[in-house]
Amino acid sequence: YTEEQRGVPGGFAGDPDVMDTWATSSMTPQIVSHWGIDEARHQKLFPMDIRPQSHEIIRTWAFYTIVKAWMHHNEIPWKHVVISGWILDPDRKKMSKSVGNVITPNHLLEEYSADGVRYWASRARLGADTAFDESVLKVGKRLCTKLFNASRFVIGQLDRVEFKELRVADITEPVDRALVSRLRKTIEDATRSFDKFDYAGALEATEKEFWAFCNDYLELVKRRSYEDEDTAGRRSAVATLALALRTFLRLFAPFVPFITEEIWSWRFADAGEPSIHKAAWPSLAESDQVEAGDANLYDCAIEVLSKIRSAKTEAKRSLRWPVVELVLIGPKTNHQAVEAALSDVIEAGAAGGSSVRYEEGEAPAGEKFEVRVVLGEEVASS
């Protein structure tokens, strides 16, 4: 029959009855692969890699598709099935147009941006229903703002050096090497999660380390990266900042693609990688030249800096208030670890004029040191 024969004598007419089955849907892999039309294409695409679907149609769509593929081809239609859950309303009821509890995304996109909405979607766990919570979009927007501001700081430091002269091999300072080791673990964790289609786990690993990077590492190396002289310490800090920024941007790109693309264009688009979405996924090989860092050193340094700042906050003093004495009480191994990072801790904690005293003893449970901070009488000039 041809289209011209529709509805004419001797031609054909559509059957007004509807048979509600999954007959066509169960053939979607073959339809997409052009089975029976383009055999070369079909052989290339079938079986497919992945079927994304929700949990309520496992018995229907997933099962029928598998049955049809087995009947026609004697194999299953895909290598993986990724099962998502429903998005529930705040009362944990299924969203339905008939009930009127559907939340449309238009105003959310305007208020939180497309990246904020994508962040919210990326937090949903596979196989589990997720209740809509607008506070998650607020967290996503805050993350994008932090990523923007932290990137501006890092790129500001890169602009003060000849970028092409920076090498990963310049990363030699103990604190910097420890940060690189943390980055390597984050890459491993995120990659492992993606390999299991656990995108929420990949986001969680990346986000956790990024906030630690901003709150801890940036504060530790800020002064060293600001140095005017081209010292080994400064080059180590700036090279680490460059590596960290490139790594975090690519790790975040699947979740917040627009802000990461914008930041990438500021610095890296002219280096032969015009789009972050064409750049390679972060790999451990990128930092192979960096000697492994000491995790205990990093943890000790961060804890001491945090306690210096807490002491100033409790005393209602500014973070630049001088420290005249610093007493670190803990195991000898922790004393030795923090000693290698002490110059960064002293600078970050505005404790440059203080005397540092170590006492061997037992630290509080779960901590590296008991830290006693003696503040000065007058604010330090800066």
N, C-alpha and C positions, 0 to 999 in steps of 0.2 A: 504494500500500500504506500501511497504518497500522501502528502499533506492535502493535495487537491481533492482527494477522495474522501476526506473527512465529512461526514454528515450528508452524503449524497447517495442516491440509489446505486446499489452495487458496490458502494464503498464501505466505510466503517463509522462507528459511533462509539464514544466512550461509555463504558459500563457505569451507570449511575450508582451502583452499589459499591461500598468501600469495604475491602477486607483489611481489617486493622491488624497487620502483622509487621514483623521486622524483616520482611523478605528483602527489601532493597537495602535497608541499613546494614543487614548482615553481610552485604557484598561490598561495603565501602572500600576495603583495601584493594579489591580487584577493580572497582570502578576507577579509583584514583590511579592505579598502575596501568590502566587501559588494557586489561586482559581481554583477549579476543580481537583487539583493534591494533595494538602495537606490541608484538610479542617481545621485542628487544627491550622496550621500556618496562614491560611487566617483569621480565627476568631480572632486570636491574633493581627494581623497587620492591619486589615481593619475595619473601616476607618483609614487612616493614619493621622499623626499629621500635616504635613506641605507639601505644594507644592511650591517650589521656581521656578519662571519663570519670563520672561520679559513681558512688557506691550503690545507688538505688537501681541501676540498670545492669548490674553484673549478670543477673539471671537471664536478662533479655539480650541486650546489645552484645556484651562480651561473649556470653555462651553461644548465641546464634552465629556470631561471626566466626568463632572457633570451629563450630560444627560445619559450617559451609566451606571453610577453607580446608578442613580435613577431608570432606567429601570430594571436593573438586581437585585438590592438589596434594592430599596426603601429608599436609604439614600445617602447623599453626600459622596464623596470619601476621604475627608480630613477635619480636623478641621480648618485649616488656609491655606490661600494662601498668599505668600509673593511675591509682584510684584516689580521687579527691573526695572531700566531703561537701556538705552544704554550707552556705552562709546563712546563719540563723539571725532572726531579729534580736534586739537586746534582751527580750524575754525568753530567748532560746527556742523560739518557734520558727518553723520553716517559713521563709518568705514566699508569699503568694499574691499574685495580682488580685485574685478573687477576695482574699482576706483584706487586702489593702495595706499590708505591712512591708511592702517593697521599698527599699531606699535607692533612689536613682543617684548616679554619681556626679551629675553636672555641678552641683554646688560644692561638692567635695573636691573636684578637680580645680575649681576656681580658688578655693580657700587653701588647699594643701598641695596643689600642683599634681601633675601626672606622676611625678616621682614619688610623692607622698602616698598616692593611691596604690602605686605598684609596691611600695614598701609594705603597706598594709596587707595586700594580697600575698606577698612573699612570706609573711609571718604565719600563714595558715599551714598547719601540719597535714601531710598526706593521710588520707583515710579517716580523718576526724572532722566532725562538724565544727564550725567556728562561729561564735556569736559576734555580730557586728559591734565594734567598740571604737568610737570616734577618737578616743585618746590614743589609739595606736597610730592613727594618721598624724596626730600632733607629734608623736615621737619621730615619725618618719620625716616630717618637716624640719624638726629640730636637728636630726641627723644631717640632712642636706645643708642646713645652715652651718653646722659645725664643719662639715666637709669643705664647704666653700671657704670659710674663714681660715681653717688650718692650711688649706692649699695655698691661699694667698700669702700666708706667712712663709711657707716653705719656698714658694716660687720667688718671694722677695729675697730670700737668702741665695737662691740659685742665680738670681739676676746680678748679684754682687761678685760672682766669679765667672770665669769662662767655662760655661757648661760642658763643652766638648772635652775639656781637659780633665773633668772629674772621672775617676775610675772606681769601680767597686773595690779594687785593690787598695784604694786610699783609706778604706775603713779599717782602722787599726786600734782605735781607743777601746778599752775594755767595755765601757757602757754601750758604745755603738755596736760592738761585736755581739753583745748580749741581746740588743734589740734585733739585730739581723737573725739571730737564732730563734727569737720569738716569731718573727715574720715567717721564717721557714716552716715553723710548726703550724702557723695559721694557714699557709698555703696548702700544707698537707691535709689539715682538717677540712678546709673548704672543698678541696678537690675530692677527698674521700666522700664527703657528703653528696656532692654533685654526681659522683659515680653511682651513688645509690638513689639518685633522683630526690634526695632530701635537700631541696633548695632552702627550706627554712633553717636547717642545720648549718648550711653554708653561710647564710646571712648571719646567724647567731655568732658563729665563730669569728667572722670578719668584723662584725660590729663591736663585739666585746674587746677585741684587740685594738681596734681603731680608737675607742674611747680611752683605753689605757695609754695608747700612744700619745693622744692629745693631753691627757691629764698628767701624765708622768714624764714620758721621754722628752716631749717638747720643752717642758719646764726645766728638765735637767741640762739640756744642751743649748738652751736659748742663748745664754751669754757666750758660750764658746763659739757658736755659729755667728755671733755678732762681731767677733774679733776683726780688727782691720788688717792685721798682718796675716800673710798667707802661711800660717803655721800648719804643722801636721795635724794638730788637734782640731783646728778649724776645718781643714779639708776632710778629715774623717767624719766630722759632724754633718757637713753639707752633703757629702757623698751618701751618707746614711739617710738623710732627709730625702734626697732625690730617689734613692732606691725604694724607700718606704712609700713615698707619694705614688710612684709608678705602680707599685704593688697594690696599694689600697684602692686606687682608682679602678684597676682592672678587676679586682675582687668584687667591688661594688657595682660594676657596670651592668651585670645582668638584672640588678634590682632597681637601681636609680640611673637609668641610661642617659638621661638628659643633662643632669648636673655634671656627671662624670665626663660626658662628651665635651661640654663647655670648658671645664677645667683642663682637660687634655689638650684642647686647642690652644690654650694659653702658652704652653711650653713644649709639648711633644709632637704636635702636628707637623712642625717643620723638620723633624728629625727622621723623616722617611716613613712615619706612621700617621697618615692624615686623619684617621678615625680610631678612637679607642676600640670600637667594635670590630675593627679589622686587625687589631693588635693581638699578639699571642697571649694565651692565658699564662699567668705567672708560673714560673718553674723554679725548682731548687737550683738548677744549673746557673741561674743568673747571679747567685751569690756564692758559688763554689770557691771563689778565691778568698773569701772571708774566713778567717780562723774562727772556729766555734767559740761562742761566748759562754760566760759563766752565769747560769740562771740565778744562783744564790747571790752573786754580786749584785745583779740587777734588783732582786727582791730586797736585799739589804739597803741599797741606795734609796730606793723608793720609800721604804718604811721610815728611814731616818728623815728624809725630806718631808714626808707627810707629818711626822711628829713635831718637827720644827715649826711647820706652818700651823699645826693644831695649837701649839703652845702660844703662838702669837695671836691666833684667833681668840683663844680663851682669855688672854690678857687684854683683848680689845686693842691690839696694836696692828699696824699695817704689816704686810708681808715683807716690806723692805726694812723693818725695824731691826736694829743690830742685835746680834747674839754675842755675848761675851764669853760664854763657856758652854761646852757641849760634852756631856758625859754619856758614853755608850757602854752599857752593861750587858754582857752576853757571852756566848761561847767564843773561844779564840778563833775558830774557823770563820765565824761571822765578822770578827774584827779584821782578819786578813782579807776577807772578801770586800768589805766596804772601803778598806784603805785604798784599793785600786781605783775606786770611783769617788774618793773623798773630795777631790778638787771640784768636780761637777756638783756634788751635794752642797758644798760650802758656798759656791757661787749662786746656785739656785735658791738656797735658803737664806741668802744675805748674811752669812755667818763668817765673812772674810776676816773679821778682826777677832774671832774667838779662839780660845785654846780648846783643843780636842783631847779628851782623856778617855782611855779605854780601861774598863774594869772587867776582869773575867768573872762571870757569874751566870746564874740561870735567868733566862729571859722569861717574860710572862708567857703563858700557854698560847701556842699558835703564833708567836711573834719572834722576831729575830733579836730584838734588843729591848731593854728598858732604857729609855732615852730621857735624860735630864737636860732641860734647856734653861739657861740663865740669860735673860734678856738685859740689854743695856738700858741706861737711863734716858738717853736721847736718841732721836731718830737718826738713822744714817743718811748722809747726803748721797744723792745718786746723780 
